[in-house]
């Protein structure tokens, strides 16, 4: 927890309810995302790979495998199919020609943008039932939760 805030004791039943809500929300978002993906010529794992590349830029197969929690051989097959469909391309690293990076092509960027836009429209429709105050509170709370979780993950990486 951040040093500029007082530690708060959270009751176990609240933690259980929050964890359950987050898990169920994630399941609904994933299911809605898969419904949207049915309109596009990619599989869910390909979409996840495209998202990582869109978010973090060019990566090696090893880096992408690590992000996706897949074996390198599985990721290689995934990239092969995406390259065949002109979603990504392999490019040699400018600083080290032995290193090959996966680069997101325009067709892949377009699919990511369109899918994310449709997901945002879905979320916007759901949030229309909320008050402005509740939307603001939700946005702020999720931002704080994400920052805390990210900080905690970085702390664990240092061990």
Buried (B, 14 or more C-beta within 10 A) or exposed (E): EEEEEEEEEEEEEEEEEEEEEEEEEEEEEEEBBEEBBEEBEBBEBBBBBBBBBBEEEBBBBEBBBBBBEBEEEEBEEBBEBBBEBEBBBBEEEEEEEEEBBBBBBEBBBEBBEEBBEBBEEBEEEEBEEEEEEEEEEEEEEEEEEEEEEEEEEEEEEEE
